[in-house]
């Protein structure tokens, strides 16, 4: 299970980052038409709004695949971290992966004369659930990593990732880019360490 989890943890962030960057460039004019601006309004219908574009189905599929890969990675970590903090942290991370899969429900545009849709509500609930699962998971994994000699060096970086997550979900803005980069990097480092 560890090796499968490690592969899932390595592939997931690379796939997500590749699709995110590629679709942002391919659908740049469309995203701008939604009111998104990479500097002034970086989280305005981004990245979820990518699923609304001409090739948005790619983003929808990516949410599902990467969410499943996150859950597999968490189960691989669970086999490695035997203490209570590690066990609970990886269970929360598994559910964060399920919440990420829920982002496949199409979001509603921020600016629209239309009423909020049921799938837009489910998307927003999945995003909230992702944060509610991921933030405590990071705390518990940082604690667990600190207790395991092999993982101890990753504990500090986990705390940094957690510190960036807090303002991201509260304030959004440019800090979201930093959080996303650090989160994907953290995932890669942990997955590579699990593989070894």
Order of alpha helices (4+ residues) and beta strands (2+ residues): alpha-alpha-alpha-alpha-alpha-alpha-alpha
